[in-house]
Amino acid sequence: MMLPNSFALESVWGDRWSLVGSVTMPAQAPATGGSLKFTRRDDFLSLRIRKAMIEGSILPVVHLATPDGDAKLVNARVVSVTHAGVNDRPQAGPGEFLVVSFTFQQIVWTRKGGKKGWTDDWSAGG
């Protein structure tokens, strides 16, 4: 896994989160909602991320900085938090990375260079 080479300020306080890591999108997302997995370093913010999952908090805005660009999740929820296994990340020690699974109502991607990549609004129906 390659983490962005950035000094972005990470925060999980209040209703606006900002995290740095890598995103994995599922091959098939259900029509009733979107989800993604976000891998980041396991650090002092991990406890607050787990707390949001346990409480079932709806997060109005979550910003994710990745090597390819940024994602903004609207009305997101943390649905699972796990450690990346040693086999998943051979260059890392156990427990060094955290995999956070989010569901969301809307996602907006901004690719590196400032150009919007795409927007997906799961509440729009079809």
TALIN-V801119 format. One line per field, one symbol per residue. phi: phi as a letter, one per 40 degrees, with the letter a starting at -180 (. if undefined). psi: psi as a letter, one per 30 degrees, with the letter a starting at -180 (. if undefined). burial: # if it has 24 or more other ideal C-beta (glycine too) atoms within 12 Angstrom, else .. A space follows every 50 residues. Layout:
phi->???
psi->???
burial->???
This chain:
phi->.bcdcabdccabbgbbcabbibbbcccbccccibaabbbaccaccdcccc cccccgccbdabcbcbccibbbcbfcacbabbccccccbdcbccgcbbbb cbbacabbcbcdggcccabbbcccga
psi->kjlkilhkkkkhkbgjljlkbkkjklejklffllllkkklkjaffeeeee eeeefhkkjekjkjklffalkjkkhlkjflklkklefeiffllkgfkkjk kkllekkkkjlkfgkkelkkjfffl.
burial->#.##.....#.#....#########.......##########..##.##. .##...#.#.######..######.####.#.##....#.......#### #########..........#.#....
